[in-house]
Amino acid sequence: MTRKRTGLLILFAAMLSMAFWVFPGEAQPGTVQQIVPGVWFRHGQLDLGHCNNVIIEMADYLIVVDANFPSGAKAVLQDLKRISPKPVRYVFDTHHHGDHAYGNPVWTQQGATTLAYVGVAEEMKRYEPAGWQSAAKTREDVAELNLSTAEPPKQTFRDVPFVLDDGKRRVEFHFFGWAHTRGDGFVYLPNEKVLCTGDAATNGPHNFMGHANIGNWPSVIQKAGALDVTRVLPGHGPAGGPEVLSGQQNFLREIHATVKTAIGQGKKLEDLVTMENGQPSATSLKLSPGVQHWVGGSLPAQVRFTYEEISQGKPYGEIAGGK
C-alpha cells in the first residue's frame, strides 16, 4: 500500500469519527455526544420520528434510555458498536408513546430486558392495540415486525426510586406523577448529576398534550428539578442544563394561567382557537417572549387541550379517552 493511499484511509477514518462524535453543545440529529465519561446522548432524528436516546455504561453492561421506534432502535444498535463492546442489559421506556417504546421487540430480541415504571404498562393497556395498528399503517418499521400490538416492558416497578448499582455507577429510576403521560419515568445519575427526562421535559416545541395532566405537569418538573442536576438530557431537542427544566415549567405554567384567565373573562374555545377541517389551525392566545423556545405549530392544539382540561375539571388525558 502506498504512503498516499494510507494517508487517505487515515483521513477517511477520521472524517467518519467526526461525523459520529461531537463536542458538547454541538450535537446534531443522528449524532452521539459524550456527556460525562460513560454516558452518551444520541440526538434523535425528528424527520424519522425518532426520540433521543441515552446510553449509560455500567461495569459489565449498558443501559439504554428509551426503546425508540424500531428503526431508531436499530440505529442506536449500530452506534453502540462504536461506543462499547458491552451488552445492553436494560432498556428503559420513559413512557408508552411509540417513538419511545415501539422499539421494545428489537431490544428484547437482542437479549435486553425492557424496563419501566408500572404506569407505562398500564398506559399501554389503555391505548393499545389501537396505537400500534395505526402506526403500522404509516410506518414501515412498525409494520415489518408483523405484530398485532405493542410489546409492553418485560419488567416494571412501582416502588421508587428503583435503583441499579453495580459498584461502578448508581442509576436511579424515578416517578414524580402524571405529567406528559400517566407513566412518565425519569433516570437520574446522582454522582454525575445527570437527569434523563423523556418527554416530561423537552428542549424546544415538542410538547404533545394528548395524554397529559397539563395542570399537574409543572409540579412534576419541579420535583425532578429538586434533584441535584447539572445536565438535562430531554426526550427531544438538544442536551442542556437546568434551564431546560425551568423553561419547560414556565411554558406550561404560562399557557395554563393564560387560558384560565381567558375562561374567567368568559371567552369560549372558539374565541381562542380557530378550527379547520376539525383540527386546531390557529390561536389568538399570545405567550411571553420568555417561553417562545417552547412555542411551535402545536400551540393551537395545546390551547384547545388546556381549555378543555380547565373547563371540564379533569386531566385532558381522561377527556381524550384514556380512562
Steps between C-alpha positions, in 0.01 A plus 500: 500500500639838403561775755247721320228234516572437868464870570166513321369205702604667825330823392182311404491323836544831679212653302273210594594543863424872487157425348419274796654681797420862574625742761272609785239748380547402134268198475303471178225248422647157445823572688632379834634731770691390809348682798729367773730196495285195440182693408405580141212698350370407155305784342199344325400586145158666512448458125500124566280535807781396732544607859830563673684214669745485787757224543631436851802279555508275805785271606391205285207624292318796345168667575316672216239764581198464269435224250416750221310393188634174348711686243636724775588197711692350209687828448599504868619139477730598214641791699556279804759306304718813508426579865559180695528122453287447811151353454182698554335350808220752558299733278288746699173625350440849638137477380270306268505711182613329183814704448616392846366145537410341165859386457465264799492182284826599330675518838349188654600301192856611578468360852436825687236543770260788438430685824246766600297648780179297531298795366653448156357148475166629628496771231566237234193309619297819449626593155602174335457330261342804331820708514718224362262410218467864401879541492538185290292664225746788462834367627681220318724430800195422714318301232798281415511360854171326414358534851139566595578738784777677689729293720471618864809532720617162627575633849316772692535658843265695724719596796727795419776562462584172334880473511768323298841522668786270406770677697614693194196723460167565671198550277165603650163467326238745628131573458369838617139494377277545195648754260545423127346157567387305804822299497779755452829359627823688565855364515738670741873448550570658840879488483511653151198731566344396169121482453323328209145631470329330208229731369413636844753768405602576143741760369282676246143490361445127537221478758217262415218544753254240378560266796605765750399643832591853396427665834713249692785487250697800639496351851651178364783698342549689825542171690750377243684832519538459875764238425857627475523539121759662275421321170151438359453249218148551358284272290518741204728792424865548595659422835516787743508600864242586766368777274324229299294412808425858599413602144268204450337568835448870423344421161251258654411733785451794266278322250287363786473836676427692179224262393355502852488880494324493162240259635449728799433785257221298344683408180390190312728249333417644159620840623845352559538228237416495130397158372556377144374162383437409860854581614646803682680714243562833673469669837454855622682416824830682541780379726792703629838519325659304786328174403513528120766227479223252591236652268445338163239385253322293765401807705139511371449137604671563834267794567200283413612215729571741784163673455315169513697378802423816700139534391418133566698478821698185423831412329486517124629142489169390648299719264682349203375153590775347713274406793 
